[in-house]
């Protein structure tokens, strides 16, 4: 994952092939809405539909009723959303299929996606933060990697890690996280899933967003975490 473009309001981020492939799979399972913006030189157009299936290196989009006819070979800028985040890619229309169920457009499946985030103000100084330890399922963070805790709630946490660490994990991958809250010495160890990656201020670091998925034993830790956060 790499930040490729910045302006005063937005930061555009390139995702790797593994993360992109995982997101395309999720979008297919969700039958995600898709927008296609053709670049034909004939003014602003916007086609809309929903992902229906994948065959080899092609995606099929079932177009909404009343959409202007799509022409094969048209170059498009496309977008879909997963878990509230928008993902962008460039593609070509390979074929247009007409049937009883309506119009279905075949487009080239992207190898890599882009996403974007709204830029935020950067603090001048950051207080020392607790460490977060990451590891595979069942490891409780042992023999894994570590990062800096940025924020935490009973639903999950965000932490900052080296980019090389972030590249070890794919979106939706299950991980174990271990952390503690200062000035408390109580340690929390919870199973989680990686829900998002965003670029940090440094190009060598990445922010990971993790959502807790507690077991029965983890529910007790979530309750203790909630109590700790109330007095934090």
Residue frames as a rotation matrix with the C-alpha (Angstrom) as fourth column:
UNK 1
0.584 0.812 0.000 0.00
0.812 -0.584 0.000 0.00
0.000 0.000 -1.000 0.00
UNK 2
-0.555 -0.825 -0.105 1.39
0.808 -0.565 0.168 3.41
-0.198 0.008 0.980 -0.93
UNK 3
0.383 0.613 -0.692 0.21
0.375 -0.787 -0.490 7.01
-0.845 -0.072 -0.531 -0.85
UNK 4
-0.234 -0.477 0.847 0.44
0.946 0.088 0.311 8.35
-0.223 0.875 0.431 -4.41
UNK 5
-0.358 0.176 0.917 -1.31
0.447 -0.830 0.334 11.73
0.820 0.530 0.218 -4.41
UNK 6
-0.281 0.263 -0.923 -1.94
0.911 -0.231 -0.343 14.40
-0.303 -0.937 -0.174 -1.83
UNK 7
-0.313 0.143 0.939 -3.77
0.326 -0.912 0.248 17.71
0.892 0.384 0.239 -1.84
UNK 8
-0.718 -0.022 0.696 -5.20
-0.515 -0.657 -0.551 19.99
0.469 -0.754 0.460 0.82
UNK 9
0.039 0.884 0.467 -8.24
-0.999 0.032 0.022 17.77
0.004 -0.467 0.884 1.41
UNK 10
0.899 0.421 0.119 -7.62
-0.410 0.906 -0.102 14.21
-0.151 0.043 0.988 0.27
UNK 11
-0.281 -0.948 0.149 -4.94
-0.823 0.318 0.471 11.53
-0.493 0.010 -0.870 0.19
UNK 12
0.665 0.471 -0.580 -5.11
-0.722 0.604 -0.338 8.85
0.191 0.643 0.741 -2.52
UNK 13
-0.078 -0.646 0.759 -3.75
-0.758 0.533 0.376 5.42
-0.647 -0.547 -0.531 -1.62
UNK 14
0.020 -0.020 -1.000 -2.70
-0.814 0.580 -0.027 2.55
0.580 0.814 -0.005 -3.91
UNK 15
0.484 0.193 0.854 -3.56
-0.710 0.657 0.254 -0.92
-0.511 -0.729 0.455 -2.57
UNK 16
-0.620 -0.784 0.032 -1.52
-0.662 0.545 0.515 -4.03
-0.421 0.298 -0.857 -3.27
UNK 17
-0.510 0.399 -0.763 -2.71
-0.601 0.469 0.647 -6.95
0.616 0.788 0.000 -5.40
UNK 18
-0.791 0.204 -0.577 -3.58
0.449 0.834 -0.320 -9.20
0.417 -0.512 -0.751 -2.42
UNK 19
-0.707 0.545 -0.450 -5.70
0.203 -0.453 -0.868 -6.57
-0.677 -0.705 0.210 -0.66
UNK 20
-0.551 0.496 -0.671 -7.32
-0.801 -0.538 0.261 -5.60
-0.232 0.681 0.694 -3.95
UNK 21
-0.659 0.283 -0.696 -8.25
-0.229 0.807 0.545 -9.20
0.716 0.518 -0.467 -4.77
UNK 22
-0.791 0.362 -0.494 -9.76
0.612 0.442 -0.656 -9.66
-0.019 -0.821 -0.571 -1.29
UNK 23
-0.627 0.560 -0.542 -11.85
-0.186 -0.783 -0.593 -6.50
-0.757 -0.271 0.595 -1.67
UNK 24
-0.576 0.421 -0.700 -13.13
-0.779 -0.025 0.626 -7.55
0.246 0.906 0.343 -5.09
UNK 25
-0.739 0.291 -0.608 -14.22
0.284 0.952 0.111 -10.89
0.611 -0.091 -0.786 -3.56
UNK 26
-0.721 0.477 -0.503 -16.07
0.484 -0.175 -0.858 -9.06
-0.497 -0.861 -0.105 -0.77
UNK 27
-0.603 0.489 -0.630 -17.74
-0.615 -0.788 -0.023 -6.73
-0.507 0.374 0.776 -3.26
UNK 28
-0.650 0.352 -0.673 -18.94
-0.445 0.542 0.713 -9.73
0.616 0.763 -0.195 -5.29
UNK 29
-0.751 0.366 -0.549 -20.37
0.605 0.715 -0.351 -11.43
0.264 -0.596 -0.758 -2.19
UNK 30
-0.551 0.515 -0.657 -22.22
0.343 -0.578 -0.741 -8.25
-0.761 -0.633 0.142 -1.28
UNK 31
0.043 0.495 0.868 -23.40
0.999 -0.045 -0.024 -7.60
0.028 0.868 -0.496 -4.86
UNK 32
-0.290 -0.267 -0.919 -21.94
0.553 -0.831 0.067 -4.14
-0.781 -0.488 0.389 -4.35
UNK 33
0.840 0.539 -0.064 -23.23
0.319 -0.585 -0.745 -1.15
-0.439 0.605 -0.664 -6.28
UNK 34
-0.261 -0.924 0.279 -20.87
0.796 -0.042 0.604 -0.03
-0.546 0.380 0.747 -9.04
UNK 35
0.721 0.382 -0.577 -20.57
-0.034 -0.813 -0.581 3.27
-0.692 0.439 -0.573 -10.88
UNK 36
-0.052 -0.690 0.722 -18.91
0.908 0.268 0.322 3.48
-0.416 0.672 0.612 -14.30
UNK 37
0.534 0.135 -0.835 -17.80
-0.055 -0.980 -0.194 6.88
-0.844 0.149 -0.515 -15.59
UNK 38
0.489 -0.332 0.806 -16.94
0.833 0.451 -0.320 6.55
-0.258 0.828 0.497 -19.29
UNK 39
-0.044 -0.583 -0.811 -14.25
-0.022 -0.811 0.584 8.74
-0.999 0.044 0.023 -20.79
UNK 40
0.118 0.225 0.967 -15.61
0.886 0.415 -0.205 9.27
-0.448 0.882 -0.150 -24.30
UNK 41
-0.886 -0.451 -0.105 -15.18
0.374 -0.832 0.410 13.00
-0.272 0.324 0.906 -24.79
UNK 42
-0.497 0.783 0.375 -18.94
0.395 -0.181 0.901 13.32
0.773 0.595 -0.219 -25.21
UNK 43
-0.036 0.459 0.888 -19.60
-0.635 -0.697 0.334 15.08
0.772 -0.552 0.316 -21.93
UNK 44
-0.725 -0.242 0.645 -20.26
-0.687 0.321 -0.652 13.80
-0.049 -0.916 -0.399 -18.43
UNK 45
0.196 0.755 -0.626 -21.94
-0.548 0.614 0.569 10.38
0.814 0.231 0.534 -18.24
UNK 46
-0.616 -0.337 0.712 -22.47
-0.784 0.347 -0.514 8.00
-0.074 -0.875 -0.478 -15.36
UNK 47
0.017 0.578 -0.816 -23.62
-0.422 0.744 0.518 4.40
0.907 0.335 0.256 -15.54
UNK 48
-0.382 -0.100 0.919 -24.73
-0.921 0.116 -0.371 2.48
-0.070 -0.988 -0.136 -12.47
UNK 49
0.347 0.482 -0.804 -25.38
-0.456 0.836 0.304 -1.15
0.819 0.261 0.510 -11.62
UNK 50
0.526 -0.167 0.834 -24.35
-0.787 0.276 0.552 -3.93
-0.323 -0.946 0.014 -9.25
UNK 51
-0.541 -0.795 -0.275 -21.69
-0.839 0.533 0.110 -6.63
0.059 0.290 -0.955 -9.37
UNK 52
0.577 0.816 -0.030 -23.18
-0.816 0.577 0.036 -10.00
0.047 0.003 0.999 -10.26
UNK 53
0.894 -0.296 0.337 -20.32
0.209 0.940 0.269 -12.44
-0.396 -0.170 0.902 -10.89
UNK 54
0.172 -0.899 -0.402 -16.71
-0.837 -0.349 0.421 -13.00
-0.519 0.264 -0.813 -11.93
UNK 55
0.931 -0.020 0.364 -15.45
0.191 0.877 -0.441 -15.24
-0.311 0.481 0.820 -14.73
UNK 56
0.265 -0.930 0.256 -11.68
0.938 0.187 -0.294 -15.55
0.225 0.318 0.921 -15.07
UNK 57
-0.689 -0.626 -0.365 -10.40
0.686 -0.725 -0.053 -11.98
-0.231 -0.287 0.930 -15.45
UNK 58
-0.642 0.552 0.533 -13.81
0.068 -0.651 0.756 -10.42
0.764 0.522 0.380 -16.12
UNK 59
-0.823 0.517 -0.234 -16.40
0.209 -0.107 -0.972 -8.87
-0.528 -0.849 -0.020 -13.82
UNK 60
-0.565 0.720 0.403 -20.07
0.588 0.009 0.809 -8.70
0.579 0.694 -0.428 -14.78
UNK 61
-0.924 0.258 -0.283 -22.19
0.010 -0.722 -0.692 -5.71
-0.383 -0.642 0.665 -13.80
UNK 62
-0.273 0.915 0.299 -25.98
0.961 0.245 0.128 -5.88
0.044 0.322 -0.946 -13.96
UNK 63
-0.918 -0.169 0.359 -26.96
0.220 -0.970 0.107 -2.40
0.330 0.177 0.927 -15.12
UNK 64
-0.577 0.744 -0.338 -29.79
0.191 -0.280 -0.941 -0.42
-0.794 -0.607 0.019 -13.57
UNK 65
0.081 0.708 0.701 -32.90
0.958 0.140 -0.251 0.11
-0.276 0.692 -0.667 -15.66
UNK 66
0.912 0.411 -0.003 -32.92
0.384 -0.855 -0.349 3.17
-0.146 0.317 -0.937 -17.91
UNK 67
0.184 -0.924 -0.336 -29.12
0.090 -0.325 0.941 3.42
-0.979 -0.203 0.023 -18.13
UNK 68
0.529 -0.078 -0.845 -27.78
-0.776 -0.448 -0.444 4.85
-0.344 0.891 -0.297 -21.40
UNK 69
0.993 -0.120 -0.006 -26.53
0.106 0.900 -0.423 2.03
0.056 0.419 0.906 -23.67
UNK 70
0.411 -0.909 0.065 -22.90
-0.393 -0.113 0.913 1.07
-0.822 -0.401 -0.404 -23.04
UNK 71
0.815 -0.184 -0.549 -20.51
-0.525 0.165 -0.835 0.55
0.244 0.969 0.038 -25.94
UNK 72
0.810 -0.587 0.010 -17.83
0.554 0.770 0.316 -2.17
-0.193 -0.250 0.949 -25.96
UNK 73
0.029 -0.952 0.305 -14.20
0.900 -0.108 -0.422 -0.99
0.434 0.287 0.854 -25.71
UNK 74
0.580 0.203 0.789 -15.23
-0.041 -0.960 0.277 2.12
0.814 -0.193 -0.548 -23.74
UNK 75
-0.533 -0.780 -0.327 -12.63
0.446 0.070 -0.892 3.15
0.719 -0.622 0.311 -21.14
UNK 76
0.551 0.796 0.252 -14.20
0.092 -0.358 0.929 3.81
0.829 -0.489 -0.270 -17.72
UNK 77
-0.748 -0.550 0.371 -13.25
-0.346 -0.154 -0.925 5.00
0.566 -0.821 -0.075 -14.27
UNK 78
0.155 0.824 -0.545 -15.16
0.066 0.542 0.838 2.75
0.986 -0.166 0.029 -11.88
UNK 79
-0.692 -0.313 0.650 -15.90
-0.599 -0.254 -0.759 2.62
0.403 -0.915 -0.012 -8.15
UNK 80
0.244 0.781 -0.576 -17.59
0.148 0.557 0.817 0.40
0.959 -0.284 0.020 -5.56
UNK 81
-0.062 -0.194 0.979 -17.90
-0.865 -0.479 -0.150 0.50
0.498 -0.856 -0.138 -1.77
UNK 82
0.159 0.051 -0.986 -17.12
0.346 0.932 0.104 -2.12
0.925 -0.358 0.131 0.90
UNK 83
0.056 -0.060 -0.997 -17.64
0.996 0.069 0.052 -1.52
0.065 -0.996 0.063 4.62
UNK 84
0.763 0.407 -0.502 -18.34
0.483 -0.875 0.024 2.16
-0.429 -0.261 -0.865 3.95
UNK 85
-0.091 -0.856 -0.509 -15.04
-0.113 -0.498 0.860 2.81
-0.989 0.136 -0.052 2.12
UNK 86
0.870 0.404 -0.283 -14.94
-0.276 -0.075 -0.958 3.63
-0.408 0.912 0.046 -1.60
UNK 87
-0.091 -0.893 0.441 -12.52
0.189 0.419 0.888 1.84
-0.978 0.164 0.131 -3.92
UNK 88
0.599 0.227 -0.768 -11.58
-0.555 -0.574 -0.602 3.10
-0.577 0.787 -0.218 -7.39
UNK 89
-0.242 -0.715 0.656 -10.14
0.276 0.598 0.753 1.48
-0.930 0.363 0.053 -10.51
UNK 90
-0.163 0.108 -0.981 -9.78
-0.872 -0.482 0.092 1.98
-0.462 0.870 0.172 -14.25
UNK 91
-0.325 0.130 0.937 -11.27
0.188 0.980 -0.071 -0.59
-0.927 0.154 -0.343 -16.61
UNK 92
-0.817 0.120 -0.564 -12.57
-0.572 -0.283 0.769 -1.27
-0.067 0.951 0.300 -20.14
UNK 93
0.255 0.930 0.265 -15.97
-0.679 0.368 -0.636 -2.49
-0.689 -0.018 0.725 -21.29
UNK 94
-0.765 -0.597 0.242 -15.32
-0.308 0.669 0.677 -5.89
-0.566 0.443 -0.695 -22.89
UNK 95
-0.830 0.557 0.035 -18.86
0.340 0.455 0.823 -6.82
0.442 0.695 -0.567 -23.91
UNK 96
-0.646 0.734 0.207 -22.51
-0.731 -0.517 -0.445 -5.84
-0.220 -0.439 0.871 -23.49
UNK 97
-0.942 0.306 -0.137 -25.00
0.266 0.931 0.251 -8.68
0.205 0.200 -0.958 -22.97
UNK 98
-0.507 0.849 0.149 -28.73
-0.850 -0.521 0.075 -8.19
0.141 -0.088 0.986 -23.42
UNK 99
-0.865 0.252 -0.434 -31.20
0.237 0.967 0.088 -10.68
0.442 -0.027 -0.896 -21.93
UNK 100
0.104 0.992 -0.067 -34.55
0.477 0.009 0.879 -11.10
0.873 -0.124 -0.472 -20.25
UNK 101
0.346 -0.014 -0.938 -33.05
0.935 -0.072 0.346 -9.95
-0.072 -0.997 -0.012 -16.96
UNK 102
0.909 -0.015 -0.417 -31.82
-0.004 -1.000 0.026 -6.71
-0.417 -0.022 -0.908 -18.49
UNK 103
0.717 -0.697 -0.022 -28.42
-0.234 -0.211 -0.949 -5.44
0.657 0.686 -0.314 -19.59
UNK 104
0.831 -0.555 -0.031 -25.21
0.268 0.350 0.898 -6.95
-0.488 -0.755 0.439 -18.21
UNK 105
0.783 -0.614 -0.102 -21.83
-0.514 -0.547 -0.661 -5.35
0.350 0.570 -0.744 -18.89
UNK 106
0.752 -0.635 -0.178 -18.58
0.660 0.724 0.201 -7.32
0.001 -0.269 0.963 -18.88
UNK 107
0.808 -0.542 0.232 -15.60
-0.510 -0.840 -0.188 -5.28
0.296 0.033 -0.955 -17.65
UNK 108
0.104 -0.872 -0.479 -11.94
0.081 0.487 -0.869 -6.13
0.991 0.051 0.121 -17.06
UNK 109
0.861 0.161 -0.483 -11.23
0.460 0.162 0.873 -7.12
0.219 -0.973 0.066 -13.45
UNK 110
0.642 -0.645 0.415 -8.69
-0.559 -0.764 -0.321 -4.75
0.524 -0.026 -0.851 -11.84
UNK 111
0.155 -0.684 -0.713 -5.42
0.511 0.673 -0.535 -6.06
0.846 -0.282 0.453 -10.44
UNK 112
-0.712 -0.428 -0.557 -5.02
0.700 -0.362 -0.616 -3.11
0.062 -0.829 0.557 -8.06
UNK 113
0.430 0.888 0.161 -7.49
0.796 -0.458 0.397 -0.71
0.426 -0.043 -0.904 -6.46
UNK 114
-0.731 -0.526 0.435 -7.17
0.221 -0.785 -0.579 2.78
0.646 -0.327 0.690 -5.08
UNK 115
0.317 0.814 -0.487 -8.90
0.912 -0.120 0.393 4.32
0.262 -0.569 -0.780 -2.10
UNK 116
-0.322 -0.389 0.863 -8.80
0.163 -0.921 -0.354 7.75
0.933 0.027 0.360 -0.51
UNK 117
0.030 0.320 -0.947 -9.09
0.998 0.042 0.046 9.36
0.054 -0.946 -0.318 2.88
UNK 118
0.766 0.250 0.592 -9.94
0.220 -0.968 0.124 12.84
0.604 0.036 -0.796 3.99
UNK 119
-0.299 -0.954 -0.008 -6.85
0.417 -0.123 -0.901 14.56
0.858 -0.273 0.434 5.35
UNK 120
0.764 0.485 -0.425 -6.85
0.571 -0.203 0.795 15.47
0.300 -0.850 -0.432 9.03
UNK 121
0.634 -0.566 0.526 -4.86
-0.605 -0.787 -0.117 18.00
0.481 -0.244 -0.842 11.03
UNK 122
0.272 -0.649 -0.710 -1.58
0.459 0.737 -0.497 16.57
0.846 -0.191 0.498 12.33
UNK 123
0.973 0.064 -0.222 -0.74
0.230 -0.349 0.909 17.13
-0.019 -0.935 -0.354 15.99
UNK 124
0.542 -0.819 0.190 2.49
-0.623 -0.543 -0.563 18.98
0.564 0.187 -0.804 16.70
UNK 125
-0.630 -0.726 0.275 3.43
-0.726 0.424 -0.542 16.58
0.277 -0.541 -0.794 19.49
UNK 126
0.359 0.715 -0.600 2.16
-0.388 0.699 0.601 13.13
0.849 0.017 0.528 20.35
UNK 127
0.260 -0.218 0.941 2.25
-0.957 0.072 0.281 11.79
-0.129 -0.973 -0.190 23.90
UNK 128
-0.807 -0.583 -0.090 3.95
-0.588 0.807 0.051 8.40
0.043 0.094 -0.995 24.45
UNK 129
0.231 0.947 -0.221 1.48
-0.938 0.277 0.206 5.65
0.257 0.160 0.953 23.56
UNK 130
0.215 -0.063 0.975 0.99
-0.513 0.842 0.167 2.06
-0.831 -0.536 0.149 24.62
UNK 131
-0.746 -0.524 -0.410 2.26
-0.640 0.397 0.657 -0.74
-0.181 0.753 -0.632 22.43
UNK 132
0.531 0.844 0.074 0.07
-0.741 0.505 -0.444 -3.14
-0.412 0.181 0.893 20.46
UNK 133
-0.639 -0.723 0.261 1.26
-0.529 0.660 0.534 -6.65
-0.558 0.203 -0.804 19.66
UNK 134
0.392 0.753 -0.528 -0.11
-0.898 0.191 -0.396 -8.53
-0.197 0.629 0.752 16.65
UNK 135
-0.745 -0.605 0.281 0.06
-0.512 0.788 0.341 -12.20
-0.428 0.110 -0.897 15.83
UNK 136
-0.679 0.475 -0.560 -1.78
-0.318 0.497 0.807 -15.00
0.662 0.726 -0.186 14.12
UNK 137
0.359 0.911 0.202 -4.98
-0.661 0.096 0.745 -16.52
0.659 -0.401 0.636 15.56
UNK 138
0.903 0.095 -0.420 -4.34
0.193 0.783 0.592 -18.26
0.385 -0.615 0.688 18.90
UNK 139
0.004 -0.996 -0.084 -0.92
0.688 0.063 -0.723 -16.65
0.726 -0.055 0.686 19.43
UNK 140
0.733 0.345 -0.586 -2.13
0.663 -0.552 0.505 -13.79
-0.149 -0.759 -0.634 21.66
UNK 141
0.959 -0.282 -0.007 0.26
-0.271 -0.912 -0.309 -11.50
0.081 0.299 -0.951 19.81
UNK 142
0.428 -0.851 0.304 3.37
-0.196 0.241 0.951 -13.60
-0.882 -0.467 -0.063 20.53
UNK 143
-0.391 -0.740 0.547 6.12
0.421 0.385 0.821 -13.92
-0.819 0.551 0.161 17.92
UNK 144
0.456 0.614 0.645 4.29
0.876 -0.179 -0.449 -11.43
-0.160 0.769 -0.619 15.72
UNK 145
-0.383 -0.513 0.768 4.73
0.630 -0.753 -0.188 -7.70
0.675 0.412 0.612 15.21
UNK 146
-0.109 0.334 -0.936 4.17
0.897 -0.373 -0.238 -4.57
-0.428 -0.866 -0.259 17.22
UNK 147
-0.246 0.094 0.965 2.89
0.593 -0.773 0.226 -1.04
0.767 0.628 0.134 16.74
UNK 148
-0.995 -0.078 -0.059 1.70
0.097 -0.689 -0.718 2.05
0.015 -0.721 0.693 18.58
UNK 149
-0.257 0.959 -0.122 -1.85
0.956 0.234 -0.177 2.27
-0.141 -0.162 -0.977 19.94
UNK 150
-0.869 -0.003 0.495 -3.63
0.196 -0.921 0.338 5.32
0.454 0.390 0.801 18.53
UNK 151
-0.426 0.776 0.466 -7.20
-0.899 -0.419 -0.125 4.86
0.098 -0.472 0.876 19.81
UNK 152
-0.927 0.136 -0.351 -9.41
0.157 0.987 -0.033 2.12
0.342 -0.086 -0.936 21.18
UNK 153
-0.237 0.901 0.364 -13.09
-0.956 -0.284 0.080 1.46
0.175 -0.329 0.928 21.90
UNK 154
-0.134 0.241 0.961 -15.06
-0.490 0.827 -0.275 -1.63
-0.861 -0.508 0.007 22.89
UNK 155
0.866 0.499 -0.026 -15.53
-0.244 0.376 -0.894 -2.30
-0.436 0.780 0.448 19.14
UNK 156
0.688 -0.657 0.310 -11.88
0.698 0.480 -0.531 -2.21
0.200 0.582 0.788 18.10
UNK 157
0.440 -0.626 -0.644 -8.69
0.251 -0.603 0.757 -0.19
-0.862 -0.495 -0.108 17.86
UNK 158
0.937 -0.325 0.129 -6.37
0.034 -0.281 -0.959 1.66
0.348 0.903 -0.252 15.51
UNK 159
0.570 -0.816 -0.095 -2.61
0.225 0.043 0.974 1.29
-0.790 -0.577 0.208 15.64
UNK 160
0.763 -0.422 -0.489 0.37
-0.646 -0.499 -0.577 2.57
0.000 0.757 -0.654 13.67
UNK 161
0.584 -0.573 0.575 2.90
0.252 0.801 0.543 0.05
-0.772 -0.173 0.612 12.36
UNK 162
-0.459 -0.781 -0.423 5.80
-0.378 -0.259 0.889 -0.03
-0.804 0.568 -0.177 9.94
UNK 163
0.209 0.581 -0.787 4.65
-0.957 -0.044 -0.287 -0.48
-0.202 0.813 0.547 6.34
UNK 164
-0.550 -0.484 -0.681 6.58
-0.617 0.785 -0.060 -3.76
0.563 0.387 -0.730 6.11
UNK 165
-0.922 0.299 0.248 4.48
-0.037 0.569 -0.821 -5.06
-0.386 -0.766 -0.514 9.03
UNK 166
-0.083 0.957 -0.278 1.20
-0.595 -0.272 -0.757 -3.91
-0.799 0.102 0.592 7.45
UNK 167
-0.061 0.006 -0.998 2.10
-0.979 0.197 0.061 -5.74
0.197 0.980 -0.006 4.23
UNK 168
-0.955 -0.295 0.006 2.17
-0.288 0.926 -0.243 -9.07
0.067 -0.234 -0.970 6.12
UNK 169
-0.592 0.798 0.115 -1.58
0.323 0.365 -0.873 -8.88
-0.738 -0.480 -0.474 6.73
UNK 170
-0.852 0.405 0.332 -4.47
0.279 -0.185 0.942 -8.79
0.443 0.895 0.045 4.26
UNK 171
-0.582 0.723 0.372 -7.84
-0.790 -0.611 -0.049 -7.14
0.192 -0.322 0.927 4.79
UNK 172
0.498 0.867 -0.027 -10.32
-0.769 0.456 0.447 -9.33
0.400 -0.202 0.894 6.70
UNK 173
-0.146 -0.611 -0.778 -7.47
0.006 0.786 -0.618 -11.51
0.989 -0.095 -0.111 8.01
UNK 174
0.892 0.430 -0.139 -7.93
0.096 0.121 0.988 -12.81
0.442 -0.895 0.066 11.57
UNK 175
-0.224 -0.966 0.129 -5.28
0.023 -0.138 -0.990 -11.65
0.974 -0.219 0.053 14.06
UNK 176
0.456 0.236 -0.858 -4.74
0.860 0.128 0.493 -11.66
0.226 -0.963 -0.145 17.82
UNK 177
0.088 -0.406 0.909 -4.07
0.004 -0.913 -0.408 -8.27
0.996 0.039 -0.079 19.43
UNK 178
0.281 -0.096 -0.955 -2.56
0.944 0.207 0.257 -7.63
0.173 -0.974 0.148 22.86
UNK 179
-0.262 -0.335 0.905 -2.40
0.193 -0.937 -0.291 -4.18
0.946 0.098 0.310 24.45
UNK 180
-0.138 0.253 -0.958 -2.73
0.989 -0.023 -0.149 -2.28
-0.060 -0.967 -0.246 27.72
UNK 181
0.507 0.396 0.766 -3.99
0.435 -0.884 0.169 1.19
0.745 0.247 -0.620 28.59
UNK 182
-0.665 -0.719 -0.201 -1.79
0.590 -0.341 -0.732 3.64
0.458 -0.605 0.651 30.45
UNK 183
-0.227 -0.852 0.473 -1.67
-0.900 -0.002 -0.436 4.21
0.372 -0.524 -0.766 33.39
UNK 184
0.665 0.526 0.530 -3.39
-0.692 0.701 0.171 0.83
-0.282 -0.481 0.830 33.89
UNK 185
-0.489 -0.866 0.108 -1.30
-0.792 0.492 0.360 -2.33
-0.365 0.090 -0.926 33.98
UNK 186
0.160 0.642 0.750 -4.18
-0.149 0.767 -0.625 -4.56
-0.976 -0.012 0.218 32.91
UNK 187
-0.826 -0.481 -0.293 -3.42
-0.390 0.115 0.913 -6.38
-0.406 0.869 -0.283 29.68
UNK 188
0.334 0.943 0.012 -6.10
-0.530 0.198 -0.825 -7.12
-0.780 0.269 0.565 27.10
UNK 189
-0.849 -0.527 0.040 -5.76
-0.287 0.522 0.804 -9.99
-0.444 0.671 -0.594 24.60
UNK 190
0.144 0.989 0.015 -8.50
-0.278 0.055 -0.959 -10.21
-0.950 0.134 0.283 22.00
UNK 191
-0.434 -0.171 0.885 -9.09
0.747 0.481 0.459 -11.84
-0.504 0.860 -0.082 18.60
UNK 192
0.083 0.405 -0.911 -9.79
-0.214 -0.885 -0.413 -9.32
-0.973 0.229 0.013 15.84
UNK 193
0.316 -0.011 0.949 -10.10
0.886 0.361 -0.291 -8.85
-0.339 0.932 0.124 12.09
UNK 194
-0.688 -0.614 -0.388 -8.22
0.372 -0.757 0.538 -6.34
-0.624 0.226 0.749 9.98
UNK 195
0.318 0.935 0.157 -10.85
0.724 -0.133 -0.677 -3.99
-0.612 0.329 -0.720 8.56
UNK 196
0.966 0.088 0.243 -8.78
0.233 -0.707 -0.668 -1.22
0.113 0.702 -0.703 7.00
UNK 197
-0.021 -0.989 -0.148 -5.37
0.924 -0.076 0.375 0.20
-0.382 -0.129 0.915 6.11
UNK 198
0.943 0.235 0.238 -4.65
0.313 -0.870 -0.381 3.89
0.117 0.434 -0.893 5.65
UNK 199
0.109 -0.957 0.268 -1.44
0.588 -0.155 -0.794 5.81
0.801 0.244 0.546 5.07
UNK 200
0.477 -0.087 -0.875 0.20
0.801 -0.366 0.473 7.48
-0.361 -0.926 -0.105 8.06
UNK 201
0.868 -0.174 -0.466 2.00
-0.224 -0.973 -0.054 10.83
-0.444 0.151 -0.883 7.96
UNK 202
-0.204 -0.977 -0.066 5.24
-0.694 0.096 0.714 8.97
-0.691 0.192 -0.697 7.18
UNK 203
0.303 0.297 -0.906 5.37
-0.917 0.351 -0.191 6.99
0.262 0.888 0.378 3.94
UNK 204
-0.587 -0.615 -0.527 7.12
-0.416 0.787 -0.456 4.20
0.695 -0.048 -0.717 5.88
UNK 205
-0.937 0.303 0.172 4.22
-0.052 0.368 -0.928 3.69
-0.345 -0.879 -0.329 8.28
UNK 206
-0.567 0.810 -0.153 0.61
-0.061 0.144 0.988 2.50
0.822 0.569 -0.033 7.96
UNK 207
-0.614 0.483 0.624 -2.42
-0.766 -0.175 -0.619 2.78
-0.190 -0.858 0.477 10.23
UNK 208
-0.819 0.347 -0.457 -4.34
0.142 0.894 0.425 -0.46
0.556 0.283 -0.781 10.77
UNK 209
-0.311 0.800 0.512 -8.01
-0.937 -0.348 -0.027 -0.52
0.157 -0.489 0.858 11.82
UNK 210
-0.865 -0.072 -0.497 -8.93
-0.014 0.993 -0.120 -3.69
0.502 -0.097 -0.859 13.72
UNK 211
0.032 0.942 0.333 -12.39
-0.827 -0.162 0.538 -4.84
0.561 -0.293 0.774 14.83
UNK 212
-0.701 -0.304 0.645 -12.65
-0.672 0.584 -0.456 -7.10
-0.238 -0.753 -0.613 17.86
UNK 213
0.106 0.709 -0.697 -14.30
-0.617 0.596 0.514 -10.51
0.780 0.376 0.501 17.45
UNK 214
-0.469 -0.414 0.780 -14.35
-0.882 0.184 -0.433 -11.81
0.035 -0.891 -0.452 21.02
UNK 215
-0.478 0.295 -0.827 -15.03
0.126 0.955 0.268 -15.36
0.869 0.024 -0.494 22.09
UNK 216
0.617 0.728 -0.299 -16.96
0.378 0.058 0.924 -16.14
0.690 -0.683 -0.239 25.29
UNK 217
0.209 -0.638 -0.741 -13.80
0.954 -0.033 0.297 -15.50
-0.214 -0.769 0.602 27.27
UNK 218
-0.714 -0.512 0.478 -13.20
0.642 -0.751 0.155 -12.35
0.280 0.417 0.865 25.23
UNK 219
0.199 0.868 0.455 -16.61
0.392 -0.496 0.775 -10.98
0.898 0.024 -0.439 26.21
UNK 220
0.691 -0.019 -0.723 -15.32
0.718 -0.094 0.689 -10.70
-0.081 -0.995 -0.051 29.76
UNK 221
-0.386 -0.906 -0.175 -12.30
0.834 -0.424 0.354 -8.76
-0.395 -0.009 0.919 28.51
UNK 222
-0.441 0.318 0.839 -14.53
0.520 -0.671 0.528 -6.46
0.731 0.669 0.131 26.47
UNK 223
0.677 0.727 -0.116 -16.47
0.481 -0.317 0.817 -5.69
0.557 -0.609 -0.564 29.65
UNK 224
0.366 -0.636 -0.679 -13.24
0.785 -0.181 0.592 -4.94
-0.500 -0.750 0.433 31.52
UNK 225
-0.630 -0.590 0.504 -12.09
0.775 -0.517 0.363 -2.79
0.046 0.620 0.783 28.62
UNK 226
0.073 0.764 0.641 -15.36
0.490 -0.588 0.644 -0.82
0.869 0.267 -0.417 28.71
UNK 227
0.826 0.225 -0.517 -14.94
0.562 -0.244 0.791 -0.18
0.052 -0.943 -0.328 32.43
UNK 228
-0.095 -0.947 -0.307 -11.35
0.840 -0.241 0.485 0.94
-0.534 -0.212 0.819 31.91
UNK 229
-0.561 -0.104 0.821 -12.35
0.702 -0.586 0.405 3.31
0.439 0.804 0.402 29.10
UNK 230
0.517 0.840 0.165 -14.98
0.579 -0.485 0.655 4.96
0.630 -0.244 -0.737 31.29
UNK 231
0.851 -0.251 -0.461 -12.28
0.328 -0.431 0.840 6.10
-0.410 -0.867 -0.285 33.69
UNK 232
0.072 -0.897 0.436 -9.56
0.988 0.125 0.094 6.71
-0.139 0.424 0.895 31.10
